[in-house]
Amino acid sequence: MSPNIHIVSPADAVEAAFSRIQQECMVDVPILNPALSVEAIDFQRWQGHWLGMVVTPWCMSLLLLPGSIDNWVSTGENKRRFVRFPAGDFAFLGGHETELGEYQSCSLFSPMGKFSSQSEATMTARASLVGLLTVPQPPQAVNKKDRAAGQTPVSRRNFFAFRKQ
């Protein structure tokens, strides 16, 4: 079966699919964070396909959707494949929803109880997407002046770890 090709951003279809999932499958599930809603974030072209984030009351995930038939790797539902990004290799699971057709997702957070607002979840999603698409820099040597002042460079990974717990 050939995948649904998304010529334009699939953000609206992503929101429709995950809103339907929330209404049909997630009602009364105790892990839902009532401060959050379904939101598709920053879908953009990446290697001919669509890459973006989805925030829901139960998870935050990277999504890949086909933007062309060229170089799309179908996995089948609940089958895993690794995708290489500038920040490293990430495991994606295949899925299918009526509104989207075939897609692949990589869960970053679940459950979502640590997020106090939609704004906080959205900012985290955007920062995660930037981090995914950025080549990690090698550790910098701490110069004597910074060491004397008790300062050390903060890595990207440690920067994201500072997020409010």
N, C-alpha and C positions, 0 to 999 in steps of 0.2 A: 504494500500500500504506500502510495507517495504522500509525503507530508503536505499540510496546508501551508502554502507559501504566503508570508506576510509582506506585502509590497510596501505598506506604510507601517508606522509604529503600532505594535500590538497592545499598547498600554490600555486602551479602552476595553479590548477583549480580555486582557488579564484581569482587570478590575471586575468585569462582568462574571468571569468564570469563578474567581475566588469569592465574590459576594454570594454567588449561588451556592458554592460549597459551604460557606458559613451558614446560610439560611437552611440548607437541606441536610447537612451532615454534622454541623458543629453546634447546633442549638443545645444549650444546657451542658456543654462539655466544660468541666470545671477549670481547665487550664486557660480558658479565654480571658484575655486582659480587657476589661470593659473600657479602659482609657484609649483603646486602639480601634482603628477601622481598616478596611482593605484599601490599599493605595499602591498603584504601580508607579515606580520611581525611575526616572532618568533612562528610559529605554533608548538605546543608541545602536548604530550599526557597528558590528564587530566581526571581522573576517567574513563579510557578506551576509551575516545573520543578525538577529536582534538579541542584545544583552541588556538586562536591566534587573531591577530588584522589585520584589513584592513584599509589602509589609501587611500582615494580617494580625488579628488578635491572638493567633496561636503560633505564628512563626514568621521569620524573615528569611527569604530565600533569594538567591541569584536565579534568574531564569534565562535560558537560551531558547529561542524560537527560530525556525527556519525563515531566512529572508530570501533564499534562492535554493534551487535544487543542487547547485554546485557545492561541493565539499560538505554538505550536511550529512552527518553520521547518525543514522537512525539506530536507536538502542532497543526499542521495544519497552513496554511498560514495566516499571520496577527493575529494569536492568541498568547496571552501572557502567559508566565510562569515565575516564579521566580526561580533563581538558586542560591544556597548558595555557597559562596566562603569564604576563610579565612577572607577577608575584609568585608564581609556582603552579603546581598541578593541583586541580581541585576535582573531587568526585561528584558527578552529576547522575541523577536517576531519571530514567525516561518516564514520561507521563503522557496522558491524553485527556483532554476535556473538550466537550462539544464546541465551546466558544473559541478554543485555541487550536484544536487539532493536536498534533504531536508537539511536545516541548520537553525540555530537560531542566531539572532543578537541583540546586545545591543549597541545602539548609545551613544557615549561618547561626540562627538563634531559634530555640524552641525548648520550652515555652517562652512567652514574652513578658513574664511577670516583673522583670527588672526595669522595664520601661515605664516611666510615670506619665508620659504624654505622647501623642502622635508626633509632635514636633521633635522630640528626643529620638524616637524610632526612625523618623525620616532623615534626620541629620546623621545618625549612625549608619543607615543604609547608604547614603551618599558618600560618606567617608570610606565605607567598606568598598564601594565600587571604585573609588579613586585609588585606594590601596591595592586592589586587585589588578588594576591596569598600570601600575607604576612599578618599574624595576627597582627592587630593593637596593639601597646604597650600602656599600661595605661599611663596617663600623669605622668611625673616625677615631683617631688617636686623641686622647684627652691631653690638652696642652697644660703646661705647668701652672699657668695663671688660673685656668678653670679649676684645676685640681686643688690649688691653694684656697680657692673660694668655695670648695665643696660642690662644684657643679660638674656634671657629666652629661654628655650628649644623650638625648633620648631617642631610642630607635622607634621606627614607625609602629612596630608591634607593641612596644611598651607605651607609646603614646595612646594607642587605642585601649590599652589596659587601664588607663587612668579614668575611663568613663565611669560615671557614678554607679556604684553597685546597688 
